[in-house]
Amino acid sequence: MKIYGGDIVPDFIVRKRPRKEYVQMTCRLEVDLLEELRTIVAQNGLSSVNDLINDSIKFALDNIEIKED
């Protein structure tokens, strides 16, 4: 568990997975975020930035809590 923005969130663990079907789309990432993703992939021997982004999105969707004003 880690503290992020004052909230406690579960650890994010990335695992290599078998190939899946993908749809190609274009989106823009902030330069510093992309560099950080590339560093994480390189330092941890992960398969690709793409897989890390997909795993990160799945984690975010599974753990999102939308607060209404």
PyMOL commands that set and color helices and strands:
alter all, ss='L'
color gray80, all
select helices_A, chain A and resi 31-44+49-63
alter helices_A, ss='H'
color red, helices_A
select strands_A, chain A and resi 2-4+7-9
alter strands_A, ss='S'
color yellow, strands_A
deselect
rebuild
show_as cartoon
